[in-house]
């Protein structure tokens, strides 16, 4: 089968190559990569659907999905870390590289949703995805803290309950996986559902213990 990311690989390789980089040659930002970048995720989606439709076994489909998943993650991280030879140009990264990152991230999201059973949830999140979820977790942490403090939760207990979010936000691990991200969102959902007035004082400790055990068992 034809490798559907050939042109994207070419684009990423060319970034920062002085003899090839289009910005370095003086082409305007509006033109740079525009034709190539537009609808990249749609092109990948259509080609991947076409390839997957002719596969006759789950094993082959799983191999295909995980191959393209790993390639797209690698490309996203490569672009995010690129320092083009025209890096000092105003808004260079935001104008020319960020749109391509967005397109590839959308393609990755499609693969995750469309082929959920074959997606490798134990692979590492791309850096750009980690940063996106970190920002979301900071907002959730503030909302949950406010809600539970208004319910007069013990501050030490609150710290324990927020531990998974804090670890992710403070990057206590070198990397985080799609699995890690998924279970933190599930934990956030549980925290939003807490309604302390429903519990008498002598039942609260049991409730907290059950919640924490539930998280540890499922994470």
DRENDO-1510 file (C-alpha; in Angstrom, 1 decimal, always signed):
<recs>
REC; n; res; u; v; w
REC; 1; UNK; +0.0; +0.0; +0.0 .
REC; 2; UNK; +1.1; +3.6; -0.7 .
REC; 3; UNK; +2.4; +5.6; +2.2 .
REC; 4; UNK; -0.2; +8.3; +2.6 .
REC; 5; UNK; +2.0; +10.7; +4.5 .
REC; 6; UNK; +4.7; +11.1; +1.9 .
REC; 7; UNK; +3.9; +14.7; +1.2 .
REC; 8; UNK; +3.6; +15.6; +4.8 .
REC; 9; UNK; +7.0; +14.0; +5.5 .
REC; 10; UNK; +8.4; +16.2; +2.7 .
REC; 11; UNK; +7.0; +19.3; +4.2 .
REC; 12; UNK; +8.4; +18.6; +7.6 .
REC; 13; UNK; +11.8; +17.6; +6.2 .
REC; 14; UNK; +12.0; +20.9; +4.3 .
REC; 15; UNK; +11.3; +23.1; +7.3 .
REC; 16; UNK; +14.6; +24.4; +8.4 .
REC; 17; UNK; +16.5; +23.3; +5.3 .
REC; 18; UNK; +18.1; +26.5; +4.1 .
REC; 19; UNK; +18.2; +25.5; +0.4 .
REC; 20; UNK; +14.6; +24.4; +0.3 .
REC; 21; UNK; +12.7; +26.3; +3.0 .
REC; 22; UNK; +10.1; +28.4; +1.1 .
REC; 23; UNK; +10.1; +31.3; +3.7 .
REC; 24; UNK; +13.9; +31.5; +3.4 .
REC; 25; UNK; +13.5; +32.0; -0.4 .
REC; 26; UNK; +11.2; +35.0; +0.4 .
REC; 27; UNK; +7.8; +33.6; -0.5 .
REC; 28; UNK; +5.1; +35.4; +1.4 .
REC; 29; UNK; +3.6; +33.8; +4.6 .
REC; 30; UNK; +0.2; +33.7; +2.9 .
REC; 31; UNK; +1.4; +31.4; +0.2 .
REC; 32; UNK; +3.8; +29.3; +2.4 .
REC; 33; UNK; +2.5; +25.7; +2.6 .
REC; 34; UNK; -1.1; +26.9; +2.0 .
REC; 35; UNK; -2.0; +24.5; -0.7 .
REC; 36; UNK; -0.3; +21.6; +1.0 .
REC; 37; UNK; -1.7; +22.3; +4.5 .
REC; 38; UNK; -5.4; +23.0; +3.6 .
REC; 39; UNK; -7.5; +20.0; +4.6 .
REC; 40; UNK; -4.6; +17.7; +5.4 .
REC; 41; UNK; -6.7; +15.9; +8.0 .
REC; 42; UNK; -9.5; +15.4; +5.4 .
REC; 43; UNK; -7.1; +13.9; +2.9 .
REC; 44; UNK; -5.6; +11.6; +5.5 .
REC; 45; UNK; -9.0; +10.5; +6.7 .
REC; 46; UNK; -10.3; +9.7; +3.2 .
REC; 47; UNK; -7.1; +7.8; +2.3 .
REC; 48; UNK; -7.1; +5.9; +5.5 .
REC; 49; UNK; -10.7; +4.9; +5.2 .
REC; 50; UNK; -10.1; +3.7; +1.7 .
REC; 51; UNK; -7.1; +1.6; +2.8 .
REC; 52; UNK; -8.8; +0.2; +5.8 .
REC; 53; UNK; -11.9; -0.8; +3.8 .
REC; 54; UNK; -10.0; -3.4; +1.8 .
REC; 55; UNK; -8.3; -5.1; +4.8 .
REC; 56; UNK; -9.8; -8.5; +5.6 .
REC; 57; UNK; -8.7; -9.0; +9.2 .
REC; 58; UNK; -8.6; -7.1; +12.5 .
REC; 59; UNK; -4.9; -7.8; +12.9 .
REC; 60; UNK; -4.1; -6.1; +9.6 .
REC; 61; UNK; -6.4; -3.2; +10.4 .
REC; 62; UNK; -4.8; -2.8; +13.9 .
REC; 63; UNK; -1.3; -2.8; +12.3 .
REC; 64; UNK; -2.4; -0.1; +9.8 .
REC; 65; UNK; -4.0; +2.1; +12.4 .
REC; 66; UNK; -1.1; +1.9; +14.9 .
REC; 67; UNK; +1.4; +2.6; +12.1 .
REC; 68; UNK; -0.3; +5.8; +11.0 .
REC; 69; UNK; -1.0; +6.8; +14.6 .
REC; 70; UNK; +2.8; +6.5; +15.5 .
REC; 71; UNK; +3.8; +8.4; +12.3 .
REC; 72; UNK; +1.4; +11.3; +12.9 .
REC; 73; UNK; +2.5; +11.6; +16.5 .
REC; 74; UNK; +6.1; +11.6; +15.4 .
REC; 75; UNK; +5.4; +14.3; +12.8 .
REC; 76; UNK; +3.5; +16.5; +15.3 .
REC; 77; UNK; +6.4; +16.4; +17.7 .
REC; 78; UNK; +8.9; +17.0; +15.0 .
REC; 79; UNK; +7.1; +20.1; +13.8 .
REC; 80; UNK; +6.5; +21.4; +17.3 .
REC; 81; UNK; +10.3; +21.2; +18.0 .
REC; 82; UNK; +11.4; +22.6; +14.7 .
REC; 83; UNK; +13.5; +25.7; +14.7 .
REC; 84; UNK; +13.3; +26.9; +11.1 .
REC; 85; UNK; +16.2; +28.9; +9.6 .
REC; 86; UNK; +13.7; +31.8; +9.5 .
REC; 87; UNK; +12.6; +31.3; +13.1 .
REC; 88; UNK; +13.2; +35.0; +13.8 .
REC; 89; UNK; +10.6; +36.1; +11.3 .
REC; 90; UNK; +7.6; +37.6; +13.0 .
REC; 91; UNK; +4.9; +35.0; +13.8 .
REC; 92; UNK; +6.7; +32.4; +11.7 .
REC; 93; UNK; +5.7; +29.4; +13.7 .
REC; 94; UNK; +2.1; +30.5; +14.3 .
REC; 95; UNK; +1.6; +31.4; +10.6 .
REC; 96; UNK; +3.2; +28.5; +9.0 .
REC; 97; UNK; +3.7; +25.6; +11.3 .
REC; 98; UNK; +0.8; +25.8; +13.8 .
REC; 99; UNK; -1.8; +25.2; +11.0 .
REC; 100; UNK; +0.0; +22.0; +10.0 .
REC; 101; UNK; +0.1; +20.9; +13.7 .
REC; 102; UNK; -3.6; +21.5; +14.0 .
REC; 103; UNK; -4.4; +19.6; +10.8 .
REC; 104; UNK; -2.3; +16.6; +12.0 .
REC; 105; UNK; -3.8; +16.7; +15.5 .
REC; 106; UNK; -7.3; +16.6; +13.9 .
REC; 107; UNK; -6.2; +13.6; +11.9 .
REC; 108; UNK; -5.0; +11.9; +15.0 .
REC; 109; UNK; -8.3; +12.6; +16.8 .
REC; 110; UNK; -10.1; +11.1; +13.8 .
REC; 111; UNK; -8.1; +7.9; +14.0 .
REC; 112; UNK; -8.7; +7.7; +17.8 .
REC; 113; UNK; -12.5; +8.1; +17.3 .
REC; 114; UNK; -12.9; +6.0; +14.2 .
REC; 115; UNK; -10.6; +3.1; +15.2 .
REC; 116; UNK; -10.9; +3.2; +18.9 .
REC; 117; UNK; -10.6; -0.5; +19.3 .
REC; 118; UNK; -7.3; -0.5; +17.5 .
REC; 119; UNK; -5.8; +2.7; +18.8 .
REC; 120; UNK; -2.7; +2.3; +21.0 .
REC; 121; UNK; -3.8; +4.1; +24.2 .
REC; 122; UNK; -0.4; +3.3; +25.8 .
REC; 123; UNK; +1.5; +5.5; +23.3 .
REC; 124; UNK; +2.7; +8.9; +24.5 .
REC; 125; UNK; +0.7; +12.0; +24.0 .
REC; 126; UNK; +2.3; +14.4; +21.5 .
REC; 127; UNK; +3.7; +17.5; +23.3 .
REC; 128; UNK; +1.2; +19.8; +21.8 .
REC; 129; UNK; -1.6; +17.5; +23.1 .
REC; 130; UNK; -0.1; +17.3; +26.5 .
REC; 131; UNK; -0.1; +21.1; +26.7 .
REC; 132; UNK; -3.7; +21.3; +25.6 .
REC; 133; UNK; -4.9; +18.9; +28.2 .
REC; 134; UNK; -2.7; +20.6; +30.9 .
REC; 135; UNK; -4.5; +23.8; +30.3 .
REC; 136; UNK; -7.9; +22.1; +30.5 .
REC; 137; UNK; -6.9; +20.3; +33.7 .
REC; 138; UNK; -5.9; +23.6; +35.3 .
REC; 139; UNK; -9.4; +25.0; +34.6 .
REC; 140; UNK; -11.1; +21.9; +35.9 .
REC; 141; UNK; -8.9; +21.9; +39.0 .
REC; 142; UNK; -10.0; +25.5; +39.9 .
REC; 143; UNK; -13.7; +24.7; +39.3 .
REC; 144; UNK; -13.6; +21.5; +41.4 .
REC; 145; UNK; -11.6; +23.1; +44.2 .
REC; 146; UNK; -14.1; +26.0; +44.4 .
REC; 147; UNK; -17.1; +23.6; +44.4 .
REC; 148; UNK; -15.7; +21.3; +47.1 .
REC; 149; UNK; -14.4; +24.1; +49.3 .
REC; 150; UNK; -17.9; +25.6; +49.1 .
REC; 151; UNK; -19.1; +22.3; +50.4 .
REC; 152; UNK; -16.6; +22.6; +53.3 .
REC; 153; UNK; -14.4; +19.7; +52.3 .
REC; 154; UNK; -11.3; +19.1; +54.4 .
REC; 155; UNK; -8.3; +20.8; +52.6 .
REC; 156; UNK; -6.1; +17.8; +53.1 .
REC; 157; UNK; -8.7; +15.5; +51.6 .
REC; 158; UNK; -9.1; +17.9; +48.7 .
REC; 159; UNK; -5.4; +17.8; +48.0 .
REC; 160; UNK; -5.5; +14.0; +47.9 .
REC; 161; UNK; -8.5; +14.0; +45.5 .
REC; 162; UNK; -6.7; +16.5; +43.2 .
REC; 163; UNK; -3.5; +14.5; +43.2 .
REC; 164; UNK; -3.9; +13.0; +39.8 .
REC; 165; UNK; -4.6; +16.4; +38.2 .
REC; 166; UNK; -1.7; +18.0; +40.0 .
REC; 167; UNK; +0.8; +15.4; +39.0 .
REC; 168; UNK; -0.2; +15.8; +35.3 .
REC; 169; UNK; -0.1; +19.6; +35.5 .
REC; 170; UNK; +3.2; +19.6; +37.3 .
REC; 171; UNK; +4.6; +17.0; +34.9 .
REC; 172; UNK; +5.7; +14.5; +37.5 .
REC; 173; UNK; +6.3; +11.9; +34.8 .
REC; 174; UNK; +8.6; +12.2; +31.8 .
REC; 175; UNK; +5.7; +11.5; +29.5 .
REC; 176; UNK; +1.9; +10.8; +29.6 .
REC; 177; UNK; -0.1; +8.4; +27.5 .
REC; 178; UNK; -3.5; +8.5; +26.0 .
REC; 179; UNK; -4.5; +6.1; +28.7 .
REC; 180; UNK; -3.3; +8.5; +31.4 .
REC; 181; UNK; -5.3; +11.3; +29.9 .
REC; 182; UNK; -8.4; +9.3; +29.6 .
REC; 183; UNK; -8.5; +8.2; +33.2 .
REC; 184; UNK; -7.8; +11.7; +34.5 .
REC; 185; UNK; -10.9; +12.9; +32.6 .
REC; 186; UNK; -12.9; +10.1; +34.1 .
REC; 187; UNK; -11.6; +11.1; +37.5 .
REC; 188; UNK; -12.6; +14.7; +36.9 .
REC; 189; UNK; -16.1; +13.5; +36.0 .
REC; 190; UNK; -16.3; +11.7; +39.4 .
REC; 191; UNK; -15.1; +14.8; +41.2 .
REC; 192; UNK; -17.7; +17.0; +39.6 .
REC; 193; UNK; -20.3; +14.5; +40.8 .
REC; 194; UNK; -19.4; +14.8; +44.5 .
REC; 195; UNK; -22.2; +16.2; +46.7 .
REC; 196; UNK; -20.9; +16.2; +50.2 .
REC; 197; UNK; -24.2; +17.3; +51.9 .
REC; 198; UNK; -25.6; +13.9; +51.0 .
REC; 199; UNK; -23.3; +12.3; +53.5 .
REC; 200; UNK; -23.3; +12.3; +57.2 .
REC; 201; UNK; -20.0; +13.1; +58.9 .
REC; 202; UNK; -19.4; +9.5; +59.9 .
REC; 203; UNK; -19.9; +8.3; +56.3 .
REC; 204; UNK; -17.5; +10.8; +54.6 .
REC; 205; UNK; -14.3; +9.0; +55.3 .
REC; 206; UNK; -15.7; +5.8; +53.8 .
REC; 207; UNK; -16.8; +7.8; +50.8 .
REC; 208; UNK; -13.4; +9.3; +50.3 .
REC; 209; UNK; -11.7; +6.0; +50.6 .
REC; 210; UNK; -14.0; +4.3; +48.1 .
REC; 211; UNK; -13.4; +7.2; +45.6 .
REC; 212; UNK; -9.6; +7.0; +45.9 .
REC; 213; UNK; -9.6; +3.2; +45.7 .
REC; 214; UNK; -11.8; +3.4; +42.6 .
REC; 215; UNK; -9.3; +5.7; +40.9 .
REC; 216; UNK; -6.3; +3.6; +41.8 .
REC; 217; UNK; -8.0; +0.4; +40.6 .
REC; 218; UNK; -8.9; +1.9; +37.2 .
REC; 219; UNK; -5.9; +4.1; +36.4 .
</recs>
